[in-house]
Structures are given as structure tokens and as C-alpha cells.
Amino acid sequence: MGHSDPSTLTFDDHLKITELIHIYCAAVDGYDIEQLVDVFTPDGSMCFTAGERGTVVGHDALRRRLAKVLSSFEATSHHVSNIRIAAVDDQSDAATSVSYLYAWHRFVDDRPDGLLWGRYHDQFERGPAGWKLKARVLRIIGEQDFAMPWNPVAPARRPNAVQSISQPPSTTE
């Protein structure tokens, strides 16, 4: 992930950041907008989809977008795994993480259930209220029955794979 040694964060830091990731998922599944917003710093951001309208910043904008998005689902179930956390610097008041996501969505209208496989790319900040999400980017590697302009996960590189000259591999994630 290109950051300093993750050992500059304590075991307690890892637990608290992991719990914040879990709280986010439980709040989405419980349609608890206030708990969702509370996971973020006051100027926190979330990038839901690709494009300029895909990112929202600040508690008020997050509250409005999350309420709008969640109102289209009758039920959801979000599952995270493979959580990797690293300190940004020696001060240990900032951290990043990548966690894998599987999410099931039952829509309120008569549509097939939607499935997502992807990763959360997060930035965390420790302040007076403890660890909070500073920025979250959702990157999707696969989906079923969604029609959204998702942020893609960079493709895995395979040894000896033939690269197309017209479609060079992405160097950013």
C-alpha cells in the first residue's frame, strides 16, 4: 500500500479501526443513517461511483446521499474481510486500509437482488473522538444486477500475461 510500517499502530488501533469498518456495514444494513454519518470525520468523504457526482463530502451531504441510496433497498447484507491497515506516518494519527467487500441488496421495486464484490479503500484520522473515516472509496471488481458507473478495481497482473498496446494496464488503484 506504499505506507510506513504498520507496526507504528498499536493492536488497539487496529481493533478500533476494524470495528469502525464493521460499524459502517452494520449501520448500512440497519438503515441507521446517523450512525453511518458518525463513522466519518465532519469533512469526511465517500466516493460511491465513478464520475463527478459520485463523491460526497461532509456530514450533511453524506446524510442526504446515504438516505437516498438506502431508500432504494428493502434489505442489505454487507460482509467485509481481508482487512489490511497501515499507518501513514510515524505519528500514527492517520491510517489507511483496504478491505474486501461482498454485499447483497434486495431492492424495493420488483428487480432481481443486486450483488457486489469489491474493496473499500479507506483513510482514517484519529482526533478527540477517536478514529474516524476521513475518506472511503468503493471500488467494484464484479457486480450482478446493478446498473451503476462503478469505480473499478485495478486488474490483477498475471506473470507472463500479454499486455495490449492499445489498452495499457492501469498504474493507479
BELVEN-V15064 format. One record per backbone hydrogen bond with DSSP energy under -1.0 kcal/mol. NH is the residue of the N-H (numbers start at 0). CO is the residue of the C=O. If there is no record, write none. Layout:
BEGIN
NH:CO ; NH:CO
END
This chain:
BEGIN
7:4 ; 8:5 ; 13:9 ; 14:10 ; 15:11 ; 16:12 ; 17:13 ; 18:14 ; 19:15 ; 20:16 ; 21:17 ; 22:18 ; 23:19 ; 24:20 ; 25:21 ; 26:22 ; 27:23 ; 28:24 ; 29:25 ; 30:27 ; 31:26 ; 35:31 ; 36:32 ; 37:33 ; 39:36 ; 40:132 ; 43:40 ; 44:133 ; 45:55 ; 46:135 ; 47:53 ; 49:148 ; 53:50 ; 55:45 ; 57:43 ; 58:41 ; 61:57 ; 62:58 ; 63:59 ; 64:60 ; 65:61 ; 66:62 ; 67:63 ; 68:64 ; 69:65 ; 70:66 ; 71:68 ; 72:69 ; 73:105 ; 74:105 ; 76:103 ; 78:101 ; 80:99 ; 83:97 ; 85:95 ; 87:93 ; 91:88 ; 94:123 ; 95:85 ; 96:121 ; 97:83 ; 98:119 ; 99:80 ; 100:117 ; 101:78 ; 102:115 ; 103:76 ; 104:113 ; 105:74 ; 107:71 ; 110:108 ; 113:104 ; 114:143 ; 115:102 ; 116:141 ; 117:100 ; 118:138 ; 119:98 ; 120:136 ; 121:96 ; 122:134 ; 123:94 ; 124:131 ; 125:92 ; 126:129 ; 129:126 ; 131:124 ; 132:38 ; 133:122 ; 134:122 ; 135:44 ; 136:120 ; 137:46 ; 138:118 ; 139:150 ; 140:116 ; 141:116 ; 143:114 ; 149:147 ; 152:139 ; 160:157
END
